[in-house]
């Protein structure tokens, strides 16, 4: 029944595998059930997802045998709950002795009929009782509930049905939808670093320090198993002397001298004894001085 007292007899199924309850649009309109707008995605067997649900409704259900006992239900409104059940008529000549004397919740269970309600696991857990009766193979099992005895299982009604009805469903929350979206959109990130690049990253992780002014300090990495650079000092000296003469002729040598002195004063360069090694870094400084619009630009080239 609804909040305004409207009542209607409807056929329902109990589904312990469904996380939600469902009511047909037909029954909701007949009872004038008040609704709350809510877009709901319903996922069923094999991952099938339906976007047809747009609202939920609240009402109460009771047994036709004990109408005073009512259970509150919040259900998703759908155009159709499921197909007519059972899928095919159960022959009347099939007699099951274990069902004799039981007050069935649906006495007309043998005939297919419209299903307007699916009561999910919350209602299932609330109405199921301890009674249970089993019969011979290929006969339904009877379960005692607050609505009366309900039947579940197979029947020996001839050839197997070509249509299978499944009713278990799960409502997808916003968190579930977002998680599924990111799972689909997520791009597998592969490590594209070369062995040398990975070694540089590891060197930074192992040797860097955080200075008080917020900067990072890390010693320069050294490459293992490098080929000898060869002798380049004589060529660098020749280039320097040639350029030095050119600067003297242009009167720009004092400016270059000032730049080179700043390198030593600020600790960016130190004097080395040429007899220590055949290979030198930052040994010879070749400076290019260029004036653009009155501004002095100094370019430093180093040779080893």
Secondary structure, DSSP 8 states (H G I E B T S, - for coil): --TT-------EEE-TT-SSEEEEHHHHHHTT--EEEEEEEEE-GGG-EEEEEEEEEEEEEE-SS-TT-EEEEEEEEES--SS-BSSS---TT---GGGTT--BS-TTTTS-B---EEE-HHHHHHHEEEEEE--STTS-EEEEETTEEEEES----SS--S-------EEE-HHHHHHHHHHHH---------HHHHHHHHHHHHH-EE-TTS-EE------SS-------HHHHHHHHHHHHHHHHHHT-HHHHHHHHHHHHHTTS-----TTS-S--SS-EEEEEEEEETTEEEEEEEEE-
